[in-house]
């Protein structure tokens, strides 16, 4: 189904740096081996400094990726921490709205903000993988579980269901050329963990990286993040969240349990936990603070909200791909999340 993939750097410009060239070359070859034609949008390879200094160029690339009819799928290079800065260049004069159309858009981490931008305009997106983090995996092939979902997406344009991975992997400490062809350390995975509430619930999924969402309400990382997010109404209204399933996952920063609680409380303050139908939470990277996060979730989230923890979604590997804007049926007992693209 997919033929041409447009790769964009909407957060960090790292894929333009020489020290990741071995990873980028590997990822490009993998995409071509799948019969795909990967292209880089004009500014995506300009490096860390240029991308950091030019949010308007990042916005330009995103709009070009949507307006170019030869591009079937938009793939984010990697996350970062400041893609909220694209807001004025996409929304001040309805720039993005003028070129928007339904296309496959895939990314995670800081890209959470871009998912919310596209949600504002009614675009259904896919959360969970990126070019550098997944396609460019340094092992001899992509991680099999991650590859299963990526292949389904490029072949069918959708994800039919998500089940837990049999394994989880430790994060690499060496990403140098010496690590090419080396396997990650793996452990047996325990599957979806129902912390509270009904084992079955349903609704469209929306959400993403907890730290990115927190930047909408807290400006300690970026002085202007709260003002810009408020001005352009990035966080959906409670009426929009009603009946939805919130997805949360934590970054490679591995927030301390007290910070995790602080971020959850900021979300709670919005009233979101009073209106959603359930909460899905990704496995923490390397299972760091696994039990602390579990306890925090149960103590802060309203007790009537079902919580399913330990999904293979987010920064821990391997990674499934989660459709946003598609009706989902969660069954923690059967260990599956099914998606119905036909339900409005």
Secondary structure, 3 states (H helix, E strand, C coil): CCCEEEEECCCCCHHHCHHHHHHHHHHHHHHHHCCCEEEECCCCCCHHHHHHHCHHHHHHHHHHHHHCCCCCEEEECCCCCCHHHHHHHHHCCCHHHHHCCCCEEEECHHHHHHHHHHHHCCCCCEECCCHHHHHCCCCCCCCHHHHHHHHHHHHHCCCCEECCCCEEECCCCCCCHHHCCCCCCEEECCCCEEEECCCEEEEEEEEEEHHHHHCCCCCCCCCCHHHHHHHCCCCCCHHHHCCCEEEEECCCCCCCHHHHHHHHHHHHHCCHHHCCCEEEEECCHHHCCHHHHHHHHHHHCCCCCEEEEEECCCCCECCCCEECCCEEEEECCCCEEEEECCCC
